[in-house]
């Protein structure tokens, strides 16, 4: 897939393992960053104010809190989260179709209440830390990860979500099913030969984009680099190929 947009739009920098001071320092080093991911670590340590601060700095936000609960609770969480100005909000697809539909409706209502554009809700499929062996042994699921991801993506689509979060290993077959308007956001991006840390289903950035990824979530490869700006630019170059 040829990327014709600003390549910086394709890269979401994950601010995991950082505090507010580290975040400001990183963004000062890499002013070209457009998208950032605020996950559980940063949100819990700094509170929701970090979202307002990032919006004031002109950043687009992927609020990756992976909501997973009963339908009413998930919907109310998305109602509140939609008022932060985040462009993406994640929730676990396995919360079920009722929860996803209610969450989608609540997100529209919440954003409208404060005159904001509604966020795009993304359904988490299978976390990139799972491999086939642990999936079967820990969860006793007698189904391949590919099959389960395909099923969960279908639930996300049928519920009206804007897309899903999947590993780059599943992007190709999902893109054969869904048009580009259904966003496939992929963590688990690693440079060739790099340490995979606690993620199992990983792939190189260029390959993930060629297979149809909408955006790449990249954290430690950039944030823990000795030269974050160089690494960010190198990923942008891959996104423009």
N, C-alpha and C positions, 0 to 999 in steps of 0.2 A: 504494500500500500504506500503510495507516494504522499508524503506530508507536505502540503503547500502552505500551511500556516506558519506563523512565528514559531520556530522550534522551541523557544522558551515556554510556550504554552503547553508543550507536551510533557514537561517535567514538573512533577510535584515533589518538592523537597520535604521529606519527613523530618519533623523537628523532635523526634523521639530522643529521650535521654538528655534533654537540654533544659536549662532554666531560662528565665526571661533575659538575663544578662547575656547568656550564650547566644540566644536567638538574635538579639539586637546586634551583637558583634558579627554573627554570621551574615545577616542581611546587609550589614554595612559593607562587608567584604564582597558580597555578590548582589549588587543592586539590580541585576537583570532578572532575578528570581521573580516570577509572577505568582506561582502557586506554592502554597505551603500546606502541609498536613499537620493538624493538631490532633494528636491521639490521646490516649488515656493518661500517659505519664505527664505530659505538659499540662493538660487540662486539670488534672487532679492537683498538681503541685502549684500551679499559678492561678487557677480559677478561671471563670468565664471572662474576666477582664482582659485576658491575653488576646481574646478574639477581637475585642474592640480596638485594642492597640494595633493589631495586625491589619485590621481594616483601615485604620487611620493612616497606616503606612502604604496603603494602596494594594495590599496583597489579596489574592483570591484564596479562599480557605476550603480545604477538605476537612470537615469535622468528622474525624474517624473514631467515634465512640462505640460503634458496633452495638447498637441497642438490641437487646434480646430479652423479651419478657412477654407477659400476657398482652393481648391486643390493646386494651385501654391504656396500659402503662406506656407501651411503645408509642402509641398515638400522641399521648400527652407530652412525652419527651420530644417527639418531633415537632409538635406545636411550638414548644418553647425554643428548641434549637433553631427553628426556622426564623426566629426573630433576631438572631445574632448576625445575620448577613452572610453566613456561610453559604458557599455555592454548592457544595456537595455535603451530604450527610449519609453516613453508613448505618445500616442495621442488618441484623442476621436474617437471611432469607428463610432459615428454618424456624423463624417465629411463626411462619404460616401465612397463607394468603389473606386471611381476615385481618391479621395484624398489619400486613404490608399495605393493604387497601386503606385501612383506617389511618395509617401513618401518612400515606400520600395525601389524603384529603386534609388531615390535620396540618400538614406542612404548608399547604396552600392557604389554609385559613389563618395560620399563625403569621405567615409572611404578609398577607393582605392586611392584617390588623395593624401592622407598623409600616405599611406602604413600601414593602420590599418585593423584589422579584422572588418567586418561590424557589427554594433550593431543589437540586436534583437529588433524589434519593437513590442510593446505590445498595444493592443487596449483596451482602457477603456470602460467598459460596462456601468453599473449603479453604481454611487458612493455609498459607504456604508452608507452615511448619509441619503439616501432616505429610507422611509418605504412605505408600500402599500398605506396608507391613503394620505400621502403628495404627493406621486407620482401621484395619481388620482386628488387630489384637486388643487395642484399647477400647474401641467402640463396638466391637462385635458386628460390624457392618459387612455383610457378604455382598459387596458391590464395589466395582472399581471407582476410584476417585473421579475419573472422566465421566462415568455414568451419573454419579451423584451431582457433579458440577453441572452437567447438562440439564438434569432435572431441576436443580435449584435455580438455574438461570431462567428456565421456562416459567417457574413460579414467579420470579421477579418480573419478567416481561408481562405475564398474564395479569399481574397485580397493578400494572401501570407504572412500575418504577422506571427510572431513566436509564438504568444499566445495572451492571453488577461488578463486583470485585472478584477477580480470579487470578490464579497464578499465570505467568506467561506460557506455561505448558499447555493450558487449555484454550488459549486465545484463538488459535487457528480454527478449530472445529466450531467454536462458538460464533466466530465471524462468518463462517459459511452458512450459519442459520439466521443470524441477526444483521440488519443493516447498520450502517455507520451511526445512525441516529441513536442506536442502543449502545451506550458507552461501556466499554470494557477497560476498566482501570486495573492496572497490574502492578502489585508489589513484587518482590522476589527478583529484582533486577540486579544482576552482578556483572562486572567486567569479566572477560575470559580469564580464568586462572585465579580469580579472587576468592577469598574465603567466603563460604556461604553462611557462616555463623549458625543461627537457629532456624534458618529457612531451608526447606528441602527441595521444593519444586521451583527452580530458578532458571533464568535464561539471560542471554546478552541483550542489551537495549535495542540494538539494531534489528535483531531477529524478532523480538517481541513486536516492534512497530511494523515490520514487514508483514507479520502474520495478522495484523489488524488491531493492535492495542490502540485505544484512544489516548490514554495518558499513562505515564510510568511514574510509580512512586519510588523514589530513591532517597535513602537516608544515609546510613553510615558511610557508603562509598563517597559521599560528598562531605557530610558534616564532620567525619572523623579523619578526613584527608589532611595532609600537611599543607595542601594548597586547594582549599574548597572551590575557589573561583575557577581554577584550571580544570578541576574535575567537572564542575557544572558545565563549563563551556564545552568540554569534550563530549558530554552526554548530549548537549544541544547539537553538536556537529553530527552525532549519530542520528539524531531526530530529524535532521535536514537531508539525510542521504536519500 
